[in-house]
Amino acid sequence: MTIMKSEETIRKITEHTYGTWKAQKGWKTPVYIKDAEGVYMYDTNDKRYLDFSSQLMCTNLGHKNKAIIEAIVKQAERLPYIAPIFAQEAMESATEALLSVVPASLSKFFFSTSGTEANEAAVMILRQYMAPKYKIISRYHSYHGATIAGLSLTGDPRRWFAERARFTMPGVCFAPDAYCYRCPFGLTYGNCSIQCAEYVDYMIKEEGNVAAVFVEPVVGTNGRIVPPPEYFPRLRQICDENDVLLVVDEVMSGWYRTGTVFAMENWNVTPDILATAKGCTNAYTPLGVTMTSKKIADYFEEEPLIQGHTYAFHPLVMSAVAPAIAEFKKLMATGHPQKVSPYLEKRLYELEDRHPCIGDARGIGHFWSLEIVKNRKTKERFNTKADKFLKPLMTDKIAAEAQKLGLYMQAWYDNLIIAPPLIITESQVDEGIEILDKALAVADQEVVHTDTPGSRSSAAFKK
C-alpha cells in the first residue's frame, strides 16, 4: 500500500527534530522510509533502494530477519525490562551465545546500549585497571563514538567540534595510521619495516604513562583502511613489551563483516579488551558489548567496577543476541558470503579501472572503500577533513546521485562506504555496481585526467 507523505509532514519532522551530524539546513528533505526487507528499503512512493552500506554498517543480516524479530517480540511479551541487578533469561542466552564465538580469552562481558557506550566502558575499565597509567594512544583516521570518551578518541573532524565545545577528556594521543595508500612516512609497503607500528613503540616510550593503544582493526567510517599483515602481530608485541593494553573497537568491523567473527581474527591477534555493537543484534535492538580478558576481570573481583546505567543488561535489547548469532552461523555455513565477497571485490576493481575519480579501492570481506580523488597521480582529494560539515562534498554528490537512481550508500569526506548486508547476492551486487557506475560520472567530470592507475592498496597484501 502506498502511503503518501505531504511536504507538511516532512516539514513538521525536520522542524522539531535534530538531524544528526549536520548543520540543520541540510535536514529539510529526508527520504521517508516506510519499509525494508532483505537488502532493500522502500519509501512512501514505493520507490525501492538497494542498501549498499547496511544502513550504518550495522544490519549485517539485512532487514526483517524473522528469527531475530520473533525473539524480540517474545521477550517483550515475557519480560520487557528488569533492573540490571537481576539475572534473567535474556542475559543468560546472550552470554552463552557470545561465549560460543568470541576468543576464549575474552570471557567477561559488560552490556550497554551502543558502540559508543561499549567504548566508554572500555575506557573506564582500562584506566581503572592500569592506574596510575592513564594515557591512551588512538589514531588519526578513527571514529569511536559520540560521548566524551568516544569523541576524545576520535581522529576525524567530529572531534574538532567537540574540542571547540571543550567536550573532550585529557590523556589522548594520536598515532599515524597503517594507511599504505597515503603512508604518513612516505614509504612503500615491502620497504617500510612497518614504520606505522614501530612509531607507536616510540610514542609509548616518549609519552610515558600510556595505559592502552585503542584502534579499529579495519578503520570504519574513515576509509576501510586494511593494515598490512605484519601490523597487528607487531602492535600486539609492542603492547606486551611496554605493559600496555591493546583495545580494539569492533563496532563496525565485527560480526563477519570482514569474513571472520571479528576482524582481529584475520591476523590471529587477540586484544585485552574488545568493544562491539551494531551487528551483534543486527541493529534491531541497541546493544553494546565490552569484553575483557580474565586477568582484567580478576582485578575487579576486589575493585569496584564504576560502570552501569538504567538500560545496562536490558532484557529486550539482549534478546536479539542469541538469534542473531545463530543466524550468522547458519548463513556462514552455507558459504554464501564467502562466495559473494570476492565477487564484490572483483566488481569494485572493475569500477576503479573505469573511473579516474577512484584513487584507491580497498577492503576485505563485505567492508570496502572507494577513495575519491581529483588527481590520481598526485592523490589530490576533492575534499579534506576541514571541509566536512562546512563545504559541499564530492562524495555526497555521488551518494545523492546514486540515491536518485535507487542505491543507498554512506559517504564520508573522501570515501564511499561499500558494506552491503552479508545476504546480498551476486546479481544484487551487479545492480548496485551498475547504479554506482552511473553515479561516479559526477566526479569523473571534474578530475584531472592522468594515465595513473588506481592503487588497490589492500590487494597488494594478497600477493
Secondary structure, DSSP 4 states (H G I P E B T S, - for coil): ------HHHHHHHHHHSPPTTS-GGG-SS---EEEEEBTEEEETT--EEEESSHHHHT-TT-B--HHHHHHHHHHHHH-S---TTS--HHHHHHHHHHHTTS-TTEEEEEEESSHHHHHHHHHHHHHHHHTT--EEEEESS----SSHHHHHH--SHHHHHHHHTT---S-EEEEPP--GGG-TTS--TTSSTTHHHHHHHHHHHHH--EEEEEE-SS-TTTT--PPPTTHHHHHHHHHHHTT-EEEEE-TTTTTTTTSSSSGGGGGT---SEEEE-GGGGTTSS--EEEEEEHHHHHHTTTS------TTTT-HHHHTTHHHHHHHHHHHHHHTHHHHHHHHHHHHHHHHHHH-TTEEEEEEETTEEEEEEEEETTTTEESS-GGGTTTS--HHHHHHHHHHHTTEE-EE-SSEEEE---TT--HHHHHHHHHHHHHHTHHHHTTSB--SPPP--GGGGGG-
